[in-house]
Amino acid sequence: MLFFTYAERSHAMLGFPDHVQAATLIIPFFEAGIDSVAFPQDTLPVITNVCSSTVVVHYETWDVGGDYTSAANPDGSTWGNFTLAGKETKTFSMRALINGAIPATKTQLTEGNFYRGFVTFDVVTASTAMPPLHASYPFSNVNCLTGQIYYTRLSQGSSNGLPMVPLEATPGGTNSFLHGFYQNGDDREEIDEDARYSAEQMTKGGSPGANPHNAILRIQSRLYLEPVNNATSRVIVFAFKSGGSCTDCGPGVVSYDSYDGTGTIVWSGTYALNRYVNIIDFSGSGSGWLNLLDLPADDWGIYAFSLNSASPPGHPELTWDAIFESFILP
């Protein structure tokens, strides 16, 4: 394992989102029911400043296609700035946040009966109205944030959690394959095909370099599909285009194989990952694994997880959700 010292904190391996304190946190997918009675789902972020000094955090809410809402909502509420004193924690509700937005922003984030999208949080040197794709965005290199996400449907008796995706501020001189998440040359850790491949090479004593496959070879996600428990699974593939040169698009078409518990392929075919937040829903039978294969790369930062739910008919006390990060092979 290689370690770097930067901004008074130690780093783990750059190139993939290991669970360390960071300068940027991402909620890769949020969902909140517009009618909280009929659709009680909500997403509750928790952010902590683990450093002793106060930091300024800028947040942006984006729709599933990668458009940031500050363009449609210049008065704020779904974007803005807040300060965190040393060791302070902030919590809030995505439904409450979006309910305070103007109608145009609510429409932008609406998919059917839900608000959906993703959120970024950056440590900045000063409060700003700029989004992180702006050339003059005031990135700070202080790795002070940790974050968690609660996915809740409390009136139905269940909730679960997932760490936010942490992106470290990288030291000066870091290889160019390992940073530039938002825009070319920024100091935020990359998690695309080249960065993940470079991290793999570095663990073997090698040097960073371009991924010779120019693709993510496999995303492996858990599926829990037991009809007796009315079980469903949802695989979320988050993809962020470095440089912000692409909105309302995605990495492209991928092949998939789904295996049951015996290792038998029960489904195969293709999916079109055509957004920044790609939601793949499963029901029926065949608990096991989903493999998404040969994900087109081209500088897409990638993260994925599966949300598995059970709602046994007639037994609300047995309702549960379980979330698992996906395995990603560069």
C-alpha positions in Angstrom: 0.0 0.0 0.0 1.3 3.5 -0.9 0.7 6.5 1.3 0.9 10.2 0.6 1.0 13.1 3.0 -1.0 16.2 2.0 -3.0 18.9 3.8 -1.9 17.6 7.2 -3.6 14.3 6.6 -2.5 10.8 5.3 -3.9 9.3 2.1 -4.8 5.8 1.1 -4.4 4.6 -2.5 -5.5 7.2 -5.1 -7.5 6.1 -8.1 -10.5 4.4 -6.5 -12.9 5.6 -3.8 -11.5 3.9 -0.7 -13.1 4.9 2.6 -10.9 7.8 3.8 -11.5 11.4 4.7 -11.7 13.5 1.6 -12.1 17.0 0.1 -15.1 16.0 -2.0 -18.1 13.7 -1.1 -20.7 12.4 -3.5 -24.2 11.1 -3.0 -24.2 8.9 -6.2 -28.0 8.6 -6.1 -30.8 10.2 -4.1 -34.4 9.4 -4.2 -37.3 11.1 -2.3 -41.0 10.5 -2.7 -42.8 13.7 -3.7 -45.9 12.6 -1.8 -44.3 11.5 1.5 -47.4 9.5 2.5 -47.8 7.4 -0.7 -44.0 7.3 -1.4 -42.1 7.6 1.9 -38.7 7.0 0.5 -36.2 9.7 1.4 -32.4 10.2 1.3 -30.7 11.6 4.4 -27.1 12.8 4.1 -24.8 13.0 7.1 -21.5 15.0 6.7 -18.8 15.4 9.3 -15.7 17.7 9.4 -13.2 15.4 11.1 -10.5 18.1 11.2 -10.1 20.6 14.1 -10.4 23.8 12.0 -13.6 25.2 10.3 -14.2 24.4 6.7 -16.5 25.8 4.0 -18.5 23.3 2.0 -20.2 24.0 -1.4 -22.9 21.6 -2.4 -24.6 21.1 -5.8 -27.6 19.0 -6.6 -27.6 17.5 -10.1 -30.4 15.7 -12.0 -29.9 12.2 -13.3 -28.6 13.5 -16.6 -25.8 15.4 -15.1 -27.3 19.0 -15.2 -26.7 21.0 -12.1 -29.7 22.7 -10.6 -28.0 26.0 -9.7 -28.5 27.0 -13.4 -32.3 26.6 -13.0 -32.4 27.8 -9.4 -30.1 30.9 -9.0 -31.6 31.7 -5.6 -30.3 28.5 -4.0 -31.8 25.9 -1.8 -30.6 23.0 -3.9 -27.1 24.4 -4.1 -25.3 26.6 -1.7 -22.5 26.8 1.0 -22.3 26.0 4.6 -19.6 26.0 7.3 -18.6 23.1 9.5 -16.7 23.8 12.7 -14.1 21.3 13.8 -15.6 17.9 14.5 -19.1 19.2 13.6 -21.7 17.1 11.8 -24.6 18.3 9.5 -27.6 16.2 8.6 -30.6 17.0 6.4 -33.4 15.5 4.2 -33.3 15.6 0.4 -37.1 15.8 0.3 -37.1 18.9 2.6 -34.2 20.5 0.6 -36.0 20.1 -2.8 -39.3 21.1 -1.4 -37.8 24.5 -0.8 -36.7 24.9 -4.4 -38.5 26.9 -7.1 -40.9 24.9 -9.4 -38.4 24.8 -12.3 -35.9 22.9 -10.2 -38.5 20.5 -8.8 -39.5 19.7 -12.4 -35.8 19.2 -13.3 -35.4 16.6 -10.5 -38.7 14.9 -11.0 -39.0 11.3 -12.3 -42.5 10.0 -12.0 -43.4 10.1 -8.3 -39.9 10.9 -7.1 -37.2 13.4 -7.0 -34.0 11.8 -8.2 -30.4 12.8 -8.9 -27.0 13.1 -7.2 -25.2 15.6 -5.0 -21.6 16.8 -4.7 -20.0 18.4 -1.6 -16.7 20.1 -2.0 -14.4 21.8 0.6 -13.8 25.2 -0.9 -11.6 28.2 0.1 -14.6 30.5 0.2 -18.3 30.5 -0.4 -19.1 30.6 -4.1 -22.0 30.7 -6.5 -20.0 28.8 -9.1 -20.5 25.1 -9.9 -17.5 22.8 -9.7 -17.2 22.7 -13.5 -16.4 26.5 -13.5 -12.8 27.3 -14.4 -12.4 29.6 -11.3 -14.1 27.3 -8.8 -12.3 27.7 -5.5 -11.2 24.1 -4.7 -9.6 23.6 -1.3 -7.0 20.9 -0.8 -8.0 20.0 2.7 -9.2 16.4 3.2 -11.5 16.9 6.1 -14.9 15.4 5.2 -16.5 12.0 5.9 -20.1 11.3 4.9 -22.8 8.7 5.1 -26.2 8.3 3.3 -29.4 6.9 4.9 -31.9 5.5 2.4 -35.1 5.4 4.3 -38.8 4.4 4.0 -39.5 4.7 7.7 -43.3 4.4 7.5 -42.8 1.0 5.8 -40.4 0.0 8.6 -37.0 0.0 6.9 -33.8 2.0 6.2 -30.3 1.3 5.3 -27.0 3.2 4.8 -24.0 3.6 2.5 -20.8 5.7 2.8 -20.7 8.7 0.5 -18.2 8.4 -2.3 -15.0 10.1 -1.1 -12.6 11.9 -3.5 -9.3 13.1 -2.0 -7.5 16.3 -2.9 -4.3 15.0 -4.4 -0.8 16.2 -3.7 1.1 18.4 -6.1 3.0 16.3 -8.6 0.5 13.5 -8.6 0.4 11.7 -12.0 -2.3 13.2 -14.3 -4.1 9.8 -14.6 -5.0 10.1 -10.9 -6.7 13.4 -10.7 -9.1 15.7 -12.6 -12.5 14.4 -11.6 -14.5 17.5 -12.4 -12.3 19.2 -14.9 -9.0 18.8 -16.6 -6.2 19.5 -14.1 -8.2 19.9 -10.9 -6.8 18.2 -7.8 -9.7 15.9 -7.2 -9.1 12.2 -7.3 -10.2 10.4 -10.5 -12.1 7.1 -10.4 -12.2 6.4 -14.2 -10.8 3.5 -16.1 -7.2 5.0 -16.2 -7.2 5.9 -12.5 -8.4 2.5 -11.4 -5.9 0.7 -13.6 -3.2 3.0 -12.3 -4.1 2.2 -8.7 -4.0 -1.5 -9.5 -0.5 -1.1 -11.1 0.8 0.9 -8.2 -0.2 -1.9 -5.7 2.0 -4.2 -7.7 4.9 -1.8 -7.6 4.3 -0.4 -11.1 3.6 3.1 -12.3 0.4 4.9 -13.3 -0.6 4.6 -16.9 -3.4 4.4 -19.4 -5.8 1.5 -19.2 -4.9 -0.7 -22.2 -8.5 -2.1 -22.3 -9.9 1.5 -22.4 -12.9 0.0 -20.5 -14.1 -1.1 -17.1 -14.0 -4.8 -17.5 -16.6 -5.8 -15.0 -19.0 -4.3 -12.4 -20.3 -7.1 -10.2 -23.4 -6.4 -8.1 -25.4 -8.5 -5.6 -29.0 -9.4 -6.5 -31.5 -10.7 -3.9 -34.6 -12.1 -5.7 -36.8 -14.3 -3.6 -40.5 -14.3 -4.6 -41.7 -15.5 -1.2 -40.3 -12.3 0.3 -41.5 -10.1 -2.5 -37.9 -9.2 -3.0 -36.5 -6.8 -5.5 -33.0 -5.5 -6.4 -31.9 -2.2 -7.9 -28.4 -1.7 -9.3 -27.2 1.9 -9.4 -24.4 2.8 -11.8 -23.1 6.3 -11.2 -21.0 7.8 -14.1 -19.6 11.3 -14.1 -18.0 12.7 -17.3 -14.7 14.4 -16.6 -14.7 17.9 -17.9 -18.5 18.2 -17.9 -18.5 18.0 -21.7 -21.5 15.7 -21.8 -24.9 16.1 -20.2 -28.0 14.0 -20.7 -25.8 11.1 -21.9 -23.9 8.2 -20.4 -21.1 5.7 -21.0 -23.0 3.7 -23.5 -24.2 0.1 -24.1 -22.9 -2.7 -22.0 -23.3 -6.4 -22.0 -24.6 -8.2 -18.9 -24.8 -11.7 -17.5 -26.9 -12.5 -14.4 -26.0 -15.6 -12.4 -28.1 -17.5 -9.8 -26.7 -19.1 -6.7 -25.6 -22.2 -8.6 -23.5 -20.2 -11.0 -26.0 -20.6 -13.8 -26.6 -17.7 -16.2 -30.3 -16.8 -15.9 -30.3 -13.6 -17.9 -28.0 -12.1 -20.5 -28.2 -9.2 -22.9 -27.3 -5.5 -23.1 -28.2 -2.4 -21.1 -27.9 1.2 -22.3 -26.2 3.3 -19.6 -27.3 6.6 -21.0 -27.3 8.9 -18.0 -25.1 10.0 -15.1 -27.4 8.0 -12.7 -28.4 4.7 -14.2 -31.1 2.7 -12.4 -31.5 -1.0 -13.3 -34.5 -2.7 -11.5 -34.9 -6.4 -11.0 -37.7 -8.6 -9.7 -38.7 -12.3 -10.0 -36.4 -15.1 -9.0 -32.7 -15.9 -9.3 -30.8 -14.4 -6.4 -27.1 -14.2 -7.2 -24.9 -11.7 -9.1 -25.2 -9.3 -12.0 -22.1 -8.7 -14.1 -22.0 -5.6 -16.3 -19.2 -6.3 -18.8 -16.8 -4.0 -20.8 -18.2 -0.7 -19.7 -17.2 1.9 -22.3 -14.7 4.2 -20.6 -13.6 7.5 -22.2 -13.0 9.3 -18.8 -16.2 8.4 -17.1 -15.7 8.3 -13.3 -17.6 5.1 -12.2 -19.2 3.9 -8.9 -21.9 1.3 -8.4 -24.0 -0.4 -5.7 -27.1 -2.5 -5.3 -30.1 -1.9 -3.1 -31.9 -5.1 -2.2 -35.3 -5.0 -0.5 -37.8 -7.5 0.9 -41.5 -6.8 1.8 -43.0 -10.2 2.7 -46.8 -10.0 2.0 -48.8 -9.8 5.3 -45.6 -9.3 7.4 -44.7 -5.6 7.5 -42.5 -6.4 10.6 -40.2 -8.4 8.2 -39.6 -5.5 5.8 -35.9 -4.8 5.2 -33.4 -3.3 2.9 -29.7 -4.1 2.4 -27.2 -2.1 0.4 -23.9 -3.5 -1.0 -21.2 -1.7 -2.9 -20.4 -3.3 -6.3 -17.0 -4.8 -7.2 -15.4 -3.0 -10.0 -12.6 -4.6 -12.1 -10.6 -2.1 -14.2 
